[in-house]
Amino acid sequence: MKIHKEGYPTILVTFLFFALLALIANWLFPKQTVYHILFYVFLLCFQIFFIRFFRSPNRRVTINENHIISPADGEIVVIEEMIETEFFKGKRKQISIFMSPMNVHINYAPVNGKIIYKKYNPGRFLAAWLPKSSTENESQSIVIENNKAQILVKQIAGAVARRIVCHATEQQILSQGEEFGIIKFGSRVDLYLPLDVEVKVKIGQQVRAKKTIIAEFL
C-alpha cells in the first residue's frame, strides 16, 4: 500500500501543525508529565489518521465488460429508479455509495469507455448520506460511454469533504478500474445506470472499489 500523491500536502501541513502544538505545550508547561505523553499520543493518532486516509491500496481488477464495478469504497445508501436531470433527462437507476472518513477515497472507472461529458456543479455541503446531497451539494460529474451504455458517475462533496479532485478529461479513454479522481474526507459517489441492468448490491452493503460488482448488463 502507498500514499496517494494528493495526500502529501495535507500530511505535511498536519505534521507541522501538530509539531507546533507539541512545541507550544512544552513551552507553556516545560515539566514533562503523563499529560504530556497523552497529548503526544493524541497528536500521533491524528497524524496516523491523516496518513491512513490517503492510502492507495494495490488492488487488481478483473476486466469484464458485462460488469459495472464499484467506483469507491463505502456503504450503499441509495438504490432507486429516478429521473436524472443533469445529462440523461430521463429515468435511470441511481446507486449511491457513502464514503466515511475511514474509507479509501480514491475513485475508479466502473466500466471501460470514453468520457463524453464532464461538468463541475457548485453547491452546498450537506451531510453526504442525505438523499438531497445528490442534487444540492457541490459535485463533479462525468459520463462514460461504451458499446453497452452511457453511465454517469458523480463525485459529491459532503459536510467535511470540500475538495473534489477529478483528473479525467473529455474524450479520455478509461479502462475499467482506472483511477479518475479522489474526494478528500467524508463524501459520496452516485452512479446513474440504465434501467435494464441487474443490480447486484443491496442497501447497507459495504462495497470495495475495483472489486464489488454493483450491477450487470443483461
C-alpha positions as CSV (number, residue, x, y, z in Angstrom):
1,M,0.0,0.0,0.0
2,K,1.2,3.5,-0.8
3,I,0.1,7.1,-0.1
4,H,-1.8,8.9,-2.8
5,K,0.0,12.0,-4.2
6,E,-2.9,14.2,-3.3
7,G,-2.2,13.4,0.4
8,Y,1.3,14.7,0.7
9,P,0.5,18.4,1.1
10,T,-2.2,17.6,3.8
11,I,0.1,15.2,5.6
12,L,2.9,17.7,5.7
13,V,0.7,20.6,6.9
14,T,-0.9,18.5,9.6
15,F,2.6,17.2,10.7
16,L,3.9,20.8,11.0
17,F,0.8,21.9,12.8
18,F,0.9,19.1,15.3
19,A,4.7,19.6,15.8
20,L,3.9,23.3,16.6
21,L,1.3,22.3,19.1
22,A,3.7,20.0,20.8
23,L,6.3,22.8,21.0
24,I,3.8,25.2,22.4
25,A,2.8,22.7,25.0
26,N,6.4,22.2,26.1
27,W,7.0,26.0,26.2
28,L,3.9,26.6,28.3
29,F,4.4,23.5,30.6
30,P,8.1,22.6,30.4
31,K,8.0,20.0,33.1
32,Q,7.1,16.7,31.5
33,T,4.2,14.8,33.0
34,V,1.9,11.9,32.0
35,Y,-0.4,14.6,30.4
36,H,2.3,15.5,28.0
37,I,2.6,11.8,27.0
38,L,-1.1,11.5,26.5
39,F,-1.1,14.7,24.4
40,Y,1.7,13.4,22.2
41,V,-0.1,10.1,21.7
42,F,-3.3,12.1,20.8
43,L,-1.4,14.1,18.2
44,L,0.3,10.9,16.8
45,C,-3.1,9.2,16.4
46,F,-4.4,12.1,14.4
47,Q,-1.3,12.1,12.2
48,I,-1.7,8.4,11.6
49,F,-5.4,9.0,10.7
50,F,-4.4,11.6,8.0
51,I,-1.7,9.2,6.6
52,R,-4.2,6.3,6.5
53,F,-6.9,8.4,4.9
54,F,-4.8,9.0,1.8
55,R,-3.8,5.3,1.5
56,S,-3.8,3.9,-2.0
57,P,-4.3,0.1,-1.9
58,N,-2.9,-2.1,-4.6
59,R,-5.9,-4.0,-6.0
60,R,-6.1,-6.0,-9.2
61,V,-9.1,-5.6,-11.5
62,T,-10.6,-8.5,-13.4
63,I,-11.9,-6.7,-16.5
64,N,-15.4,-7.8,-17.5
65,E,-17.4,-5.8,-20.0
66,N,-20.7,-7.1,-18.6
67,H,-19.9,-5.9,-15.1
68,I,-20.3,-2.4,-13.5
69,I,-17.8,-2.4,-10.7
70,S,-17.8,-0.2,-7.6
71,P,-16.0,3.2,-8.2
72,A,-15.5,3.7,-4.5
73,D,-15.2,2.0,-1.1
74,G,-18.1,2.6,1.3
75,E,-21.7,1.8,2.1
76,I,-24.7,1.5,-0.4
77,V,-27.2,4.1,0.8
78,V,-29.5,4.5,-2.2
79,I,-30.8,2.1,-4.8
80,E,-33.8,3.6,-6.6
81,E,-35.3,4.4,-10.0
82,M,-35.4,8.2,-10.5
83,I,-35.4,11.0,-13.1
84,E,-31.8,12.1,-13.8
85,T,-32.0,15.8,-14.8
86,E,-28.4,16.8,-15.5
87,F,-27.5,14.7,-18.5
88,F,-30.0,12.0,-19.5
89,K,-33.1,13.9,-18.7
90,G,-34.9,10.7,-18.1
91,K,-35.3,7.6,-15.9
92,R,-32.2,5.9,-14.6
93,K,-31.3,3.6,-11.7
94,Q,-29.4,5.5,-9.1
95,I,-26.9,3.7,-6.8
96,S,-25.2,5.8,-4.2
97,I,-22.1,4.9,-2.2
98,F,-21.3,6.8,1.1
99,M,-17.7,7.0,2.0
100,S,-16.9,7.6,5.7
101,P,-13.6,9.2,6.7
102,M,-12.3,5.7,7.4
103,N,-12.8,4.5,3.8
104,V,-10.3,4.8,0.9
105,H,-11.4,7.9,-1.0
106,I,-9.9,7.3,-4.5
107,N,-12.4,6.9,-7.3
108,Y,-12.2,4.5,-10.2
109,A,-13.9,3.9,-13.5
110,P,-16.8,1.4,-13.1
111,V,-16.6,0.4,-16.8
112,N,-14.3,0.7,-19.9
113,G,-15.2,3.6,-22.1
114,K,-14.7,7.2,-23.3
115,I,-15.6,10.3,-21.3
116,I,-18.1,12.2,-23.4
117,Y,-19.2,14.7,-20.7
118,K,-17.6,16.4,-17.7
119,K,-19.1,19.1,-15.6
120,Y,-18.4,20.8,-12.2
121,N,-21.6,21.7,-10.3
122,P,-21.2,24.3,-7.5
123,G,-23.5,23.7,-4.5
124,R,-23.9,23.2,-0.7
125,F,-22.0,21.0,1.7
126,L,-24.8,18.9,3.3
127,A,-24.0,15.6,5.0
128,A,-23.2,13.2,2.2
129,W,-25.6,10.5,3.4
130,L,-28.7,12.7,3.0
131,P,-30.7,12.0,-0.2
132,K,-30.8,15.7,-1.3
133,S,-27.0,15.9,-1.3
134,S,-27.1,14.2,-4.7
135,T,-28.8,17.3,-6.2
136,E,-27.9,20.2,-3.8
137,N,-24.2,19.6,-2.9
138,E,-21.1,20.6,-4.8
139,S,-20.3,17.8,-7.3
140,Q,-18.3,16.7,-10.3
141,S,-20.0,14.6,-13.0
142,I,-18.5,12.5,-15.8
143,V,-20.3,10.3,-18.3
144,I,-18.6,7.2,-19.6
145,E,-19.8,5.7,-22.9
146,N,-19.0,2.3,-24.4
147,N,-20.8,-0.2,-26.6
148,K,-23.1,-1.2,-23.7
149,A,-24.4,2.1,-22.3
150,Q,-23.7,5.5,-21.0
151,I,-23.0,5.7,-17.3
152,L,-23.0,8.9,-15.2
153,V,-20.6,8.9,-12.3
154,K,-21.0,11.8,-9.8
155,Q,-18.5,12.7,-7.1
156,I,-20.3,14.6,-4.3
157,A,-18.7,16.7,-1.6
158,G,-20.0,16.3,2.0
159,A,-20.2,18.3,5.2
160,V,-16.4,17.8,5.8
161,A,-15.2,17.0,2.3
162,R,-14.8,20.3,0.4
163,R,-12.3,19.3,-2.2
164,I,-13.2,17.1,-5.2
165,V,-10.3,16.1,-7.5
166,C,-11.2,14.8,-10.9
167,H,-8.2,14.1,-13.3
168,A,-10.4,12.8,-16.1
169,T,-10.9,14.9,-19.2
170,E,-13.5,14.8,-22.0
171,Q,-12.6,12.3,-24.8
172,Q,-10.3,10.4,-22.5
173,I,-10.4,6.6,-22.7
174,L,-10.7,5.0,-19.3
175,S,-10.1,1.3,-18.5
176,Q,-12.3,-0.4,-16.0
177,G,-10.8,0.2,-12.6
178,E,-8.6,3.1,-13.7
179,E,-8.3,5.9,-11.2
180,F,-10.0,9.2,-12.3
181,G,-10.2,11.2,-9.0
182,I,-10.3,11.4,-5.3
183,I,-12.6,13.2,-2.7
184,K,-11.0,14.5,0.4
185,F,-12.7,13.2,3.6
186,G,-16.3,12.0,4.1
187,S,-18.2,12.1,0.8
188,R,-20.3,10.2,-1.7
189,V,-20.3,8.8,-5.3
190,D,-23.5,8.3,-7.3
191,L,-23.9,6.1,-10.3
192,Y,-26.8,6.6,-12.8
193,L,-27.3,3.4,-14.7
194,P,-29.7,2.1,-17.5
195,L,-32.9,0.7,-16.3
196,D,-32.3,-2.7,-17.7
197,V,-29.2,-3.6,-15.7
198,E,-29.4,-6.2,-12.9
199,V,-28.4,-4.6,-9.6
200,K,-26.1,-6.9,-7.5
201,V,-25.9,-4.9,-4.3
202,K,-28.3,-4.0,-1.5
203,I,-28.9,-1.1,0.9
204,G,-26.4,-1.1,3.8
205,Q,-23.9,-3.3,2.0
206,Q,-20.2,-2.5,2.3
207,V,-18.5,-2.3,-1.1
208,R,-14.9,-2.2,-2.2
209,A,-13.7,-0.2,-5.2
210,K,-12.5,-2.2,-8.2
211,K,-13.8,-5.5,-6.5
212,T,-17.5,-5.3,-5.8
213,I,-19.9,-5.8,-8.7
214,I,-22.5,-3.1,-8.5
215,A,-24.6,-4.2,-11.4
216,E,-24.5,-6.4,-14.5
217,F,-25.6,-5.8,-18.1
218,L,-28.3,-8.3,-19.2
